[in-house]
């Protein structure tokens, strides 16, 4: 028993502020101010600052997390919230998309130099169609703040959770969110309108829009559809009843769509809400004898790596995903560090069209 007690004691021989103070022959309060960066209250000489920091490094001092929490009333933990739905209809495609959205965000946030004073915690919020989220589901007592991914219209409880004491920065948009919290996103409606305007500028008038079934739940998809309709209406083009189609983003489903779509011979352009869906359109159209872009111009959305690898290469809307996450994380850190106030509003990330072979202007034969 005695040996076990000694072993436990030896494992707890961590270096404390008291040890650093004794080493430097100064008070604990001076060491605490230097190591915690609280130098405004009382002046500390540059020589003493260097002396304390060198001693801390030499002795192997590491901040005690619990002591830090007790001292400044902050955990220095930031939640990255993504949803998990227990719906039995949750497809493998949707699961894959959710994992991708989460881990590219993690990688970008952890690479930020200003994030070094914080730790990132993955926060899975379990969304159920018939069960609202409770305040305790957001763990506001654990996190200093939260970056909120993939908002859904079915669960808007996070709007009531956001406050100065628990700041939430939203990546994406839902109705009314920008009046309650900072929202970071591109203007999906504007960029979809620009993409369709480009097709119309090529002389195309019979333009279909295809939306991937796996992503139709995302709030950006209705905005892209509104942008498509805006462009047609502003150019005096009548919008057919069946101008927008939802298609499963799999080869067999896309092939079957083109085999059965009504009056395809009249279509002269297709605007797809994602690049992977646009890429799947190429082979069946070519197999049916349609030339891209001479007969049918094709536009994607996202400017993913697939755009350069298709033949013809795909035109698309470039989404600066890294800037999305960088902006949201930097905004939250500035709020937590009291550099800026916590204010609602929309922070637009500029996007742009990238024109490639699939929508090149063609000369009449």
N, C-alpha and C positions, 0 to 999 in steps of 0.2 A: 504493500500500500504506500509506504514511504517513497519507494522508487518511482511509483506512478505519479505521486504528487510532485516530486522533483522534476520529472520529465515534463509535466504540464507547466510548471513554473518556468522552465528553461525555454519552452516554446513561446512564452510571452515576453521575452526579453527584447521587445521592440524599443526603438529610440523615441523618446518623448521630447516635448518642448522644454521640459525641465532639464533634460540631459544636455540639449543644445545650449540653454542658458548657462548652465554650470560650466560647460566647456568654454564659453565666451566671457564668463564672469560678468554677466549682465542679468537683468530681471527677465522673468518669463513674459511679461507684457511686451517688452521690446522685441523679443524673439517672435512672439505671436503676431505683432503688427507687421514685421518684416516678411514673415512666411505667408501671411494671409493678405498682403498687399494693402493693409490699412495704414497708410503713411500720412494721411492728411490730418489726423487728429493731433498728433504730436510729431514734431520734426525729428528725423533720424538721419545721422550723417551718412554720406555715401560710403565712407570707410566702414562704418558699423554694418550697413546693409550688406556689403560685400563679405565682411567677416562672418556674419550670421549665416549667409547663404553657403559660404564655403564650408563652414562647420557642419551644417545640415547635410550637405553632400558627403562630406568625409565620414560622418557618423552613420550615414544611411537612414536619415530621418524620412519617414513617410507620414503624410497627414492621416490622422485617425478620422475615418469617415463619420462615425457616430458623433464624435466630439464636434466636428465641423457642422453637422446638422443642428446640434444643440446650440451652437454658437450663433450662426447666422440665420437660423430658421428656414434653411433651404436644403433640399436633398441633393441638388446638382444632378438630378436625373431628368431626362427628357423622354417622353413617350412618343413613339412613332406608331400611330394607330392605323390599323388596317382591319377590314371586316372579315369575319368568317360567318357564313350563313349555313344553318343546319338544314336547308331545304334539300329534299331528296332529289330535286331536279337540277342540282348544282353539277354542271357538266365538267368533264376533264379539261376541256378548253378553258372554261372559266377559272378553274383552279390554277391552271398553268399561267394564265394572265395575271391572277392575283399574286402569285409567287414572284413573277417577274417584276411587277410594279413595286413590290416590297423590297426586294433585294437590290435593285439598282438604286433605290432611294437610300438604303442603309450605306451602301458603298460610297455614295456621294457625300452624305452627311459626315461620315467618319473621316473623310479626307479633308474637311475644313479645319484650318489651323486654329480658328477661334473656338472650336469645339473641345479643345484639350482639357478645359476645366469641367466638362460634363461627361456623363455616361449616357448612352442611348439604350432604351429598353423597348423591346418589341411589345406592343400592346394589341392583342387580338380582341376585338369586340365581337361577341357572338350575336349576330343579328338573326332574329326569327320573325317571319311574316306576321305572327299574331301576338308577339310579346315585346313591348317597348323596353328600351334600355333604361336602367336605373342609374341615379347619380353615382352609386358605388361602383358601377361597371367601368367608370372612367378613371378611378383611382386618383382623384385629385389630391388626396392626402399623401400620395407617394411621389407624384411628378411635380416638378416646378412649372412645367408647361407641356404642350403637346403639338405635334405636327400631325394633321389629320388627312389621311389618304382615302381616296375612293368614296366620297360621300354618296349617299343614296336618298332618294326622295321618301322612301319608306321609313327611314330612321333619321329624324331631325332633332333628336334629343340633345345632340351636342351643341346646338344653338343656345340652349338654356344653360349649359354648363360653362360656356366661355365667359371670362371676367378678368379684371385686372389681377385678381389673386390667382387665377388659373387661366393664363392666356392660351388660346388655341389659334394656330395658324392653319388655314385650310388650303390644301392643294386641290384645285378644282372649283366647281361652282354648284350651288343649288339655289333655288329661288329664295331671296331674302337674306342669304348668308352674308353678303358684303355689307349689309346694314348692321350686322351684329359682330363681325370679326374681320380680321385681315384675310383676304382670299387671293391666292396666287394662281394665275392660269393665263393661257393665251386666250384671245377672243375667237372662240371656235366658230361662231356665227359669221364674223367678219371674214375669217380666212376661208371658210367654205364658199362664201359669196365671191371672194376674189378668185378662187379656183374655178368656179363655174363661169365667172366673167371671162376668164382666160379662154375657156372652151367656146363661149359665145363669140369672142373676138376672132376666133378661127373660122367663124361662119357656121358653127354647129347650132342647130335649133331643136333637135329632137334628142334630149339628153336624159338618160336614165340615172337614177341614184341607187346604189346598192349598199345596204347596211348589214354588217355581220351579226348574225343572231346571237353569238356568244357575248357580244358587247353592247347589246341594245339597252341594257340596264344602266349603262353609264350616262351621267348627266350631259356629257359633251355631245352625245349622239343626237338628241333633239335639236341642240344648237346648230349642229352641222346640217341637219335637215332644214331648219329655218333659213340658214344661209343659202342653201340650194334654191329654196323657193323664192327668197329675196331677189337673187340674181335673175331668175326667169321672169318674175313679175316686173322688175325694174327695166327689163329689156323688152317688155311687151310680148313675152312668149307665154302662151296658154299652158297651164300646168295640167297634164292629163291625170285622170283619176288614179291610174296605176303607174305613176312616175317613180315612186319609191318602193323598193322591194327589200325584204329581209331574207337573207340567204345564209345558210350554214356554211361556215368557212372551211369546207372540205372539198377536195377535188370532185368527188362523185356528185356532191350536191350542187356545185357550181356548174358542172357539165349538164346535169339534169335541168337546171334552171334555164340555160340557153337553148336546150332542146325544146322547151315548152313555153318560153316567153312569147307573149303576144306581139306580133308585128315587129320582130327584130329587124327586118329589112329596112324599116324606116328610121331606126336609131342611128345617129351619127356621132354620138359621144356617150361615155359612161363615166360618172363620178362615183368613186368608191370611198366609203368613210374610213377605210384603213388600207394600208399598202398590201397586206397579205391577201386580202380579198381581191384587190386589183390585179395582183400577180397571177392569181388563179383564173382570171378571166382570159388571159392571153391565149393559152393553148386551145380551149374550145372554140374561141372566135376564129383563130387561124385555121383550125380543122374544118370549120364551116365555110372557109373561103374568104373571110373578112380580113382586110389588111389594116394594120395599126401603124400609123394614124390615118392613112389615106381614106379608109372607109369609116372606121370608128376610132375616134380619139379616146384615150384612156387616162384618167387622173386618179392618183391615190391620195392618202392623207397620212402623214407621219414621217416621211422621208427616212424610212428604216433602211438597213443595209441591203435588203432584198431589191430595192429600186435600181441599183446599179448592176445587179446580176441578171436581170431579166432581158429578154430580147423581143421587142425593143426595150431599152431602159425606160423606167417609169418616171413620169412627172409626178410631183407630190408637193404637199405642204410640209415644210420643215418644222418639226417640233423641237425646240431647244430643251430637252428633258432635264439635262444637267442644270441649266439655268433655273428651271422651275424649283428644283429641290434646293439649290444653292440660295435662291432668293428667300424661300420660305424659312429655311434653317437660320440664315443670317438675320432675318427679320425677327424671329423668335428670340434669338440670342441677344439682340440689341434691346428688346423689350425686357427680358429677364435681367439684363445688366443695367437697366434704368437709363439707357442712352436715348431711347425714344419712348413716347407714351404708347399704351395699348389702345389703338384706335381702329374702328372698322373701316373697310374700304377695299377696292379692287386694285390689285397690283398686276397690271397687264404685262405679260412677257411677249415681246415682239416675235412674230413668226414671219415666214416668207415663202413664196412659191419657188420651187426648184423645177425648172423646165428642162425636160429631156426628150428623147426620141418619140415617146408615146403621144406627145401633143405637139410635135413640130408642125409648123405651118407648111402645108403642101400646096403645090401648084396644080391647077386643073389639068386633067389629062388632055 
